[in-house]
Amino acid sequence: MDLSDLRIFTTVVREGGVTRAAGKLNRVQSNVTTRIRQLEEDLDVALFIREGKRLHLAPAGQALLGYADRLLALAEEARASVRDPRPRGLLRIGSMESTAAVRLPKVLNDYHRKHPEVTLELRTGHPGELATAILAGELDAALVAEPIADTPFDKTFVFAEEVVIVSAAGHPPVRKKGPFPASILAFEHGCPYRKRLEQFYSSQGEMPGRTVELGSYHAMLGCVVAGMGVALLPKSVLTTFPESKRIAVHRLPPGENRADIVLIWRKGANSPNIEALRQILSQSTRS
């Protein structure tokens, strides 16, 4: 059973017979008759009661008619939707936690205000998780830190973050030549900022003795204030932490202190929803 069969069936019903339906559909009568019989064979029921050349709708045909009308209307709605250039439907966005906490609240508010027909969903994770989710069809787009693979994705630069190392106030200056902290505080493996901090120390052939994995930046910063270790994160995150005066900020050398954040989506899968997000992100970075 396909939509063309249903369209022929409903036309036969509405036109009162095969002859008029064939004219309406611009088909030969034999084709219409054959398609109706094939539909009956597929459903294993008689849709019409036949009296000579006259057709009367059978009970099974009456039951099918309501479903056929709804399916054809839904198909037309779907056709109009995919051709509609306006943002609408569901947009599933992925983001690193720092970006979600600092950069996205205004962006999502602007999006909802400008495009109320779009339902927004947000998932946080590290870039590898979010990229995998896009390729699995679980997300439509995501904000991630470079580097990210070029081959499977289209992407656009959104903004640059300054990344810094933070410690408790009074901590000695953080330098590659030491002294080295006993612990670093970070997200699980896959976080680009954890990787940067590990590279910062490993380039000197040294590594802090312990890595404490935490699930949020505020938990991480709370541990920093308590003197449990140092962390590397976007400087913008500090604007959301009420105890930031109890934290010392250690700047990284030029070339090591920048993280480019990009919006990515599956290659060739741009949509009005994603395009609207790109425009709002662009306006947000200019304001």
Secondary structure, 3 states (H helix, E strand, C coil): CCHHHHHHHHHHHHHCCHHHHHHHHCCCHHHHHHHHHHHHHHHCCCCEEEECCEEEECHHHHHHHHHHHHHHHHHHHHHHHHHCCCCCEEEEEEECHHHHHHCHHHHHHHHHHHCCCEEEEEEECCHHHHHHHHHCCCCCEEEEECCCCCCCEEEEEEEEEEEEEEEECCCCCCCCCCCCCCEEEECCCCCHHHHHHHHHHHCCCCCCCEEEECCCHHHHHHHHHCCCCEEEEEHHHHHHCCCHHHEEEEECCCCCCEEEEEEEEECCCCCHHHHHHHHHHHHHHHC
